[in-house]
Amino acid sequence: MNTRIRLATLQDISTLFAIRTSVTQNHLSREQMAERGITPEVLADSIREAPCVWIAEVNGEPAGFSMVDLDSGEVFAMFVRPAYENQGLGRQLMAVAEAALFERHDTLFLVTDGRDEIRANGFYQRLGWSVVDQVDGDDVRYQKSRAL
């Protein structure tokens, strides 16, 4: 398996949406993303502003991505296509995202569905993230601080 993590470009926007809509847990349709303000135009603006999205490729095929908000210190998104789960791509994508954020922030955060059956919770906790707050509905806020 040949794995590569690279910065996303404007040409990757449709790929990012394809990956995001392929997941089974925390699934959102393109329409639901648009309702939340996540549109191709918004992604394009983010990519133009700063290096903030990375794509994992396996044998040349896009398999997952992570996205950060460099200003706020947030891991905004991290998704892996179901066919590529449990191959270490999530860990690699989070490592790149965290490194970029730790260049600017001492403490990082992310928000995700906090229900027990959501696998992402165990994943984040194994990577050293801690739940610090309940947010809207079932969502929780995780934080991770720079290792001293």
Stockholm file with secondary structure:
# STOCKHOLM 1.0

chainA/1-148         MNTRIRLATLQDISTLFAIRTSVTQNHLSREQMAERGITPEVLADSIREAPCVWIAEVNGEPAGFSMVDLDSGEVFAMFVRPAYENQGLGRQLMAVAEAALFERHDTLFLVTDGRDEIRANGFYQRLGWSVVDQVDGDDVRYQKSRAL
#=GR chainA/1-148 SS CCEEEEECCGGGHHHHHHHHHHCSTTCCCHHHHHHTTCCHHHHHHHHHHSSCEEEEEETTEEEEEEEEETTTTEEEEEEECGGGTTSSHHHHHHHHHHHHHHTTCSEEEEEEECCTTCHHHHHHHHTTCEEEEECSTTEEEEEEECCC
#=GC SS_cons         CCEEEEECCGGGHHHHHHHHHHCSTTCCCHHHHHHTTCCHHHHHHHHHHSSCEEEEEETTEEEEEEEEETTTTEEEEEEECGGGTTSSHHHHHHHHHHHHHHTTCSEEEEEEECCTTCHHHHHHHHTTCEEEEECSTTEEEEEEECCC
//
